């Protein structure tokens, strides 16, 4: 093994040793101890659906010497479809086929597949439904792996606490962790953030994720209840967390980021008007939440999945001297006059940039990214919003963080019972404000 190989392998190994205080030298001051030219950064993909396929593609498109060496999913067909996409070559020169080295013996299927894949990699991509994220992230950190994981990072407070505990260990081990809150890696949002003081103290904000909604996977003959829910995961809270958690987290996170704070309480309203069939599980199709921060400022958050209604995915942040419009990438003074406009010609692909920056840091042996804590706390913000609309109560951050609400099944098995089951007519129980308890 050459010196460069030794150096980078030492980086991964020493990350674990650092946790125990065994190494005190400034290991990470040497930015070039891994050349990246003649050594491979091994990647494992855990979760081979659409987002996982995209994330793996983005990892393989980085400039570093990256190779996908293992794949894991609960379903074999998802691995096959993902592998087919990643190894496609149309002759244009853009294929990543040469960076895919996943023979049959490194394709792992089932609920326990993640651990087998994680063991083989230097970097792990976690892109299953978010209900699994806490146990997968914990395993990756315990094994000393760098991580890219999609948002949200959990679906319940018990899962959030597991992620926060693992996040602390990741910091001690100097493991880079990037969470897929991609606006934090988007040029326009970064430029707005640099200039946020132009609007003075933030006094209020609005956030929207309103559009038609997402796919439905119909129940198929012969499926167990566990398989059906896994195939139709978006509609079950133990897997998805509801759309306020799964998607609206992006906009909520932007406000938390610019506030540099998290809400101390929340109350709201919500329900389901059009998405209420047997295929729609238990989630709402609309939520409106009033989040209050410690300084008294308020975030009015709304998300809706109803076809034919106004579509908007955006943020508005209002301060004592002006306001920031996220999607327009504009800063206005108090009279509405533009005082900064980001040139959209300079916009990047934030999904690609997440991986570009992560793998560049790993290749150089740098410890730069510790996103797990902010990912967990913005996820908890969205969970608090869901629990507020489900219960109709005013909920406090500290009580939600300490809640023992655990949505996960007692056993992960195709014949095991999921935590929520349909009635004799095939309909699932749905939260009722004023009746449903928040813990």
N, C-alpha and C positions, 0 to 999 in steps of 0.2 A: 504493500500500500504506500502511495507517495505521501509527501509531507502535507499537501493540501487536504488529502483525504483524512489523514490523521487529525488535522486541525479541525475540520468541520465535524467529524465524528466526536471529537473531544467537546465541541460546542454543545452537542446534544447531551453527551454523557455528563459534562460538567454542569449543565443546567440542573440536573438532578442532584448533583453533589452540593451545589450552592444552597439548596434547600436545607441541607443539614449543617450548613456553616463550615463545610470542610475545605472550601477554597476561599481565600481572601484576596487573591491577586486581582488586578483590574483586567480581567479576561476580555471584557468587551470594549476596551479602548483600542484594540488592534482591529481596525475596520477591514483589513484585507487579508485576514488569516485564512479565509476561504476564497479561492480564486473564482470558483463557479465554472471554470473553463473545462475541466477534465473530470469533474465529479458530479454524480447525479444526486439531486434532492428527490428522495422517494416520497410519493404521495399516495395516500389511500383515500378512496371516496366511500363515504358511508351515507347511503341514501341516493339512489340512482334514478330518481324521477326527473321531471323537467328541470327543476332548479338545480339539482345535483349535476345533471348533464351540462348545464350552462356553466356552473361553477368550475367543474373539471376542465371544460374547454378553456375557460379564462385562465386557469392555473397553467395549463399546457401552452398557452399563447404568450406567457411571460418570457423575458429575455434570458432567464436563468436556465441552467441545465436541469430541467424538471422532467420527471418520468412518473406516469401513473403505474403503480405496481400491484394494487389490490383494489377490489370493488366488493361492496357489501350492500345487501338490501334484503328486506323481508320477502320480496318476490323475485323469482328467477327471470320473469319476462322483463322486468324493469332493468335488470342488469344487461340482458341481451339487447334491448333497445338502446340503452345508453352506450354500450360497447360498439354497436353498429354505427351510431352517430359519430362517436369519437374516432373511429377507424375509417370513416368514409374519406375517399380521395377522388376529387373530380378533376385532378390534373392541373388545377390553378396555382398550385404551390402553397395554398393556405392550410392544407391538411395538417392535423397534429398526429396523424397515424403513427409516425415514427417515434412518438413519445409515449405510446401506449404499450406497455409490456405486462399484460395481465393474462397469463395462461389459465386454463380451466382450474388448476389447483389453487389459484389465488382469486377465484370468484366465490364468494361466500354468501349463502342464502339462509334466511331465518332470523328469528329474534336475537339470537346470540352471535350473528355474523359479524357485528361491529367489532367485537373484541379481537377476532381473528385477523381482521384487516388492519386495525390500528397497530397491532404488534409488529407489522411489517414495514411501517412507514416512518419518515422523519416529520412529515406534515400531514395532518388529517383534515379533510373537508367533511363537515357534518351538515347534511342537508336532508335529513329525514323529516317527517312531520315533527313539529316542535315539542310535542309531548315527550319524545325520547331524548331531547337534547341534554337534560341534566345528567342522565346516566352515561351518555356517550361522551360528554365533555369531561365528566369526572374520570372516566376510564382513560381518555387521551392525556389528561394532565398527570394522572398517576403513573402513566407509562412514559412521561417526559416528552411528549410530542408538541410541536407547534400546531396551532389550530386556526382554520378559518371555519366559522360556523354562521349559518344563516340566522336571521332574526325570525320570530322571537326566540328567546332562549329557554322558555318554559311555558307551562299553561296554568300553573297553580303556585301558591306561596311556598309550599314545601319544595317544589322544584326550584324556585328562585333561591331559596336558602342554600340548596345543594350547589347551585352554580356560583353563588357568592363565596362559598367555602372553597370550591375548586379554584376560583379566580385568585384568591389569596395565595394558594399553593403555586399557581402558575406564575405569579409575580415573584415569589421566592425562588422559583426555579429558573426565572428569566425566560419563560416560554412566551414567544410572540402569539398573541391572540387577536384576531380581527373578527368583528361581528358585522354581518351584512346590513348595517344601517348605512346604505351607500351614499346618502346625502353628505355624510361627514367626509366622503372621499370625492366629492363633486366640486369642480372648480368654482362654480357660481356660488354655492353655499359657503365655501371656504372664504371667498372674497367678501361676501356679506358679513360673515362672522368677524373678519378682521376689522370691519368698519362699524360694528354694532354700536359702539359708543356714540356714533353720530346721532342716534335717536334718544340718547339720555337713558334714564332708568326705565326699564320695561314695566309697564303698568297693566297691560292686558295682552291677550293673544287669541287668535282664532285658528282652528285647524280643520281641514276637510279631507275626507276620503269618500267621496260620493260617486258611485257609478253603477253599472248594471249588475255586477256580481260575477260569479265564477261558475265553473263547470259543475255538473252533477254526474256521478257514476251510478248507473242503475244497478239494482240488486240482480244477481245472476243465479240461476238454478244451481243448487248444490253447494253454494257458499255457506260456510259457518257464519254466525253473527260477527265473530271477530274479523274474519276476512272481509265481510261486507263493510264493516266500519273502517277497516284499514284502507280499503279501496276508495271509500267515500269520505276520507278523513277530514275534509274541510268542515263537515257538518257536526262534528262531535268534539266537545270541549276538552276531553282528556287528550286528544290528539292535536287539535287546532287552537283552542282557546277562544273561538269566535272571531269574527272578522275585525273587531276593534283591536284585538291582540295581534292577529296574523298580518294585517295590512296597515291599519291606521296607526300602528306603532311608529311608522316612519315619520308621520307629521307630528305626533306627540313628542317623539325624540328630538325633533328639530327645536321645538319650544323649550324642552328641558335643557338642551345644549346651549341655546342662546341665553337662557335664564341662569345657567350654571347651577341649577337647583331642581328639586323634585317636589311635586305637590304634597301638601300635608293632609289634604282631605279632598273628597270628591262626592258629588251627588249627581244623579241624572235620571233620564227616562229612556225607555226603549221598548221594542216589541217586534212582532213579525206580522206584516200585512199581506205580503204576496208570496213569500218563500216559506210555506207552511205545510207542504206535502209530506208524504211518507219518506221521500228521498232527501228531505231537508233537515233530518236529524233534530237537533235541539237548539240550534243557534238562532239569534235574532237577525232581522234584516235591517234594523236601524237602531242607532244609539245616539243620544245627545248627553254629553257629560260636562259639568262645570267643575273644573279642577281649581283648587285654591292653593297658592304657594304661601310660604311662611310670612312673606312681606305683604300679604293681602292681595297681590296681583292674581288675576284669574285667567285661565285658559278655557275658552268655550270650544269644545271639541265635538264634531259631528261626523258620523260615518253612516253610509246608507248603501245597500245593495238592492236597488229596486229599478228594473228597466223602465225607461221612458221618463225618468226624472232628471233634474239638473245634474250634470256631471262636473265635478271639480275635485282635484287633488292638489292641495296647496296649504300655505301657512301665511298668516298676517300677524306681525308682531308690532305692537304699539308702545311707544315710549313717551317720555315727557317732552322730547324735542322733535319727534317724527315717527316714522314707521318703516317697516321692512316687509316687502312682498316677496315671498320665497320663490314661487314659480317664475315670476316676472324678473327676478334677480334685480330688484330695484330698491333704493332707499329714498324716502321722501322726507322733506322737512315738515314742520307742524302745519304748514299751509297747503301741503300737498304738492310742493314743487320738488321735482327729482333732483337729488344732490349726488346720487351715484347710480350708474347703470352698468351692470356687467355686460360686456360684449359677448353674446352667445356664440360668436365665431370661436371663442376661446374655450368653449365647453368641452369637457372630456366624457369618456364613457366611465362612469363611476364604478360600474360592476367590474370592468377590466382593471381599473386603477387600484381597487382593493387588493387584487392579487399581485399586480405589478409592485406595489409598495411592500407588501408582505414578503414576497419571495426575494426581493432585492435586499431587504433587511436580513433575512435568514442567510442568504448567500454571503453577505459580508460579515456574518457573525454578530450582528447588532441586535440589541434588545430595544425595540421601538414601540411595540403595540401591546396595550393591555386593555382591550375593549370589553372584556367580559363583565366587569362591574357596571359600566354604563349601560351595557346591553341588558343586564339583569334588572337594573333599576328602571329603565324605560319600559321594559316588559312588565314589571310590577305596576308601573303607572297605568298601563293599558288594562292589566288584570283588575286593578282597583276600579277602573271605569266600568268594566264588565260587571263586576260584583255590585257596583252602585246601581246600574240600570236593572240588573236582575232583581235586586232586593228593594229598590226604591228608597234606600236609607242613605243618610250621610255617613260616609266611611272615612276612617282616619288611617293614614299611611302606616303608623307604627303598629296598629292592630292588624292591619292586613299583612304586613311583613311577618308578624308573629303568628298568623293564622295557621291552623293545622289542616286547612283544606288541601286534600291530596286527591286529585282526580284519577290517578293512575290505577290500572287493574291490579289485583293481588298477584296475578300470574300472567305472563306473556306466553300464550300458547294458542294455536289455531282453534282448539276445542274449548278454551277457557271462556268464561263469561266476561264480556266487557263491563265497565262500571255503570253503563246505562243500557237499558233494554227496552224494546218496543212493547206496547200493549197488544192485546189480542187482535186489534185491527191494524197493527203495523205502525202506529204512531208513537213517537217518543215523548216523554214528559218534557215540558218547556217551562222555564222560570216564569213566575207570576209576581210582579212588583207588589209589595205589601204582604206577600205570603212567603216567598222564598227567603230563606235565611242566607246570610253572606258567609257563614262558616259551617 
